[in-house]
């Protein structure tokens, strides 16, 4: 939530707030007036700085964790910092070169493997947790479908999509099928639907069963029923991959019980996906600081996220999760650049 213009402190106070936030992010300790007097570059006495800090505290930008201690930024203070005061520090080209090469290398991987690779890259660069939603393929088309018999009335369905993507799914069936029956079913479906979009095929499968079931032979009916089970539901919410969770253990995110609850929330995915979805249609980087996320479990965390796109198609969201005391000036450019580089890599792969 942006700080309203009428709520802004004056320029001198903003400068001191920026110095305070920078120092607190680097060192993790409350910042006192004498330190600000020394580091701010302003010709102000500690007493004057104490008065300005008192005003900033009254406005809600800083707080004192202890009576005699220095001050630390509040969520409102962080928000003003990232929206107005921050001096971004983009990664150097020598850092980006292996990153660019790796993105080009993984662009042709299947969506799950791609998300895993990119989340690991983000975690490696930021030393925090990298999160990437699995890319959505807006123009997925079926190339081939095969079925292989398994034990216990199960069938392995293999779908080849967009030349190189392979989807496997185990189907539970009402009877045992022979290998020959499954081969014929796969050949029939590939001949009928190969080269067509998955959504189109899905609609047509239902239509064929409703309109021509009586005129089909039994194997054709069963082939279509198998295909209906096999096709991934593209309307279902896309999952995500998280890498580098162990980095959060090194940060000041509270006790182990809170960390366990946080990791459990990561594994459940539902709440995180709803939060990431807020960035799907946004332009550029979105930052959720502490309770701004709307989830109590994330009140000590910040999420820096951005959508990645190919032309007019939003493919997903990527980002970084860390403590509210993260190096925003470095993380924000990394997330922004990664979203652009991944979008370009996916575009060149299509």
RATASUL-V954290 format. One record per run of one state. SS is the DSSP state (h for helix, s for strand, l for the rest). FROM is the first residue (numbers start at 1). TO is the last residue. If there is no record, write none. Layout:
SS_FROM_TO / SS_FROM_TO
//
This chain:
l_1_4 / h_5_7 / l_8_10 / h_11_27 / l_28_30 / s_31_31 / l_32_32 / h_33_39 / l_40_45 / h_46_59 / l_60_61 / s_62_63 / l_64_70 / s_71_73 / l_74_74 / h_75_85 / l_86_92 / h_93_106 / l_107_110 / h_111_126 / l_127_128 / s_129_133 / l_134_140 / s_141_150 / l_151_153 / s_154_161 / l_162_164 / s_165_172 / l_173_178 / h_179_193 / l_194_196 / s_197_197 / h_198_215 / l_216_217 / h_218_230 / l_231_239 / s_240_243 / l_244_244 / h_245_250 / l_251_255 / h_256_268 / l_269_269 / h_270_277 / l_278_284 / s_285_289 / h_290_293 / l_294_295 / h_296_298 / l_299_300 / s_301_310 / l_311_312 / s_313_323 / l_324_327 / h_328_349 / l_350_350
//
